[in-house]
């Protein structure tokens, strides 16, 4: 704190996935999201549908606003609508995160070192939490792939659109393809060309779109893929240190 007091205002969303014994576990803080692509038969015709496996902790959603307001019954200004969006204390959209200590611990907010750099907000109790939402689900034969992505992707592309892109596109470079689709959408909103937005510096570019991080994990062990694609981006799942079983771990295919 004495060296870098602004560290108390730094925070991050977090999204974690774990597969063990054919069970998928997802834990998240903030508004990064994981979406599953799964095969579905509709009147005898095979299609791929999206299933969201995480919950966005963002007060732009009514249910999250109600949750935060219920946790702070004596604070009528816990969630404020400003500059076209809902924010906790008019500052931050996410209700859960790693870090952001000045919104979790009053002693950080009142620290004289931090007050030189931040705008002190009087807090009687934490307005953010680091308690994750945890979801588990048994993997099924029709489950094809998982898309882990930060909110920069989901602000531009719907769950189903992302699943359609992954399903209809070659596997190599699929995460870059999703990022490119999001950037194309962001440029059209601002009536710009894709090549124009790529020339904008990172600091200014944040005004056009949020940061975008994407990981795609295929669950079907590349069945039916060509021999040239089989080893591209493949990783063997790490050993399950919580189990005494010595069974071979399933193969996960990750493209970034």
Secondary structure, DSSP 8 states (H G I E B T S, - for coil): --S-GGGGG-EE-EEEEEEETTEEEEEEESS-EEEEEEEEEETTEEEEEEEE-S---BTTSHHHHHHHHHHTTT-TTSEEEETTEEEETTTBSBSB-EE-GGGT-HHHHH-HHHHTTS-----SS-S-B---EEEEEE--TTEEEEEEE-HHHHTTS-HHHHHHHHHHS-STTHHHHHHHHHHHHHHHHTT--HHHHTTS-HHHHTTT-----EEEEE-STTTT--TTTTTTTEEE----TT--------EEEEE-
